[in-house]
């Protein structure tokens, strides 16, 4: 499925549940929210998303503890889980997705090469995080991240775990 088809499927499931979704995005720069709002009527299940590109804004807008950035880095399970929780808390949405990664072309390290992305999905009190290593250029990494985020959300809405393996 392409991004529009994934977003439409997500919208159908959210409507069925009468539930809201929120997004907390770093490396995708609002791409997940953009895909969701391509769908006519998406205001029924999507009210707000957060683009927190800097660590300072992750802390200010989403309540991510500042010490996490020094302890584990912005591209980590702990940070995306905190981002998802903060977005849920601020929006009062049942479902949340958060992403942080290295889209490239620069910024990669041996430990976190270009294409490294962490995604967290939350449903109520449950939160899941998964590491991905996507390939391709900046646009490809971002598109793959949006697709994986939407796929995980769809899984959550149908009662499945969003993580692989």
Order of alpha helices (4+ residues) and beta strands (2+ residues): alpha-beta-alpha-beta-alpha-alpha-alpha-beta-beta-beta-alpha
